Amino acid sequence: MNATIAPELVFSAVAGLGNWTRTGVELTAEVDYRSYTWTVVISPSTSGELPTARIAGRSASGSTEPLDITAPLRTTLDLMDAAADALGY
């Protein structure tokens, strides 16, 4: 699985269609996009830093590829809003 992707398209898909869940202190979403299931995680702030959203991985055809692609701050904030709306906060 080495197809090139534009991370902003995955983040946009997750913001609009993601299935959000709370896993401990993180928010996690999965979305099907371009033949993959993508996992995006929003981690809480630590030590005064801002929260971060990242693409944690993708899977297809029984194979999983770990990733660590961090979203820009504006995208992280948009994803936090999407997660809050989806989870009813």
ABEGO torsion letter per residue (X at the ends): XABBBBAAAAAAAAAAABBBBBBEABBBBBBBBGGBBBBBBBBBBBGGBBBBBBBAEBBBGGBBBBBBBBBBAAAAAAAAAAAAAAAGX
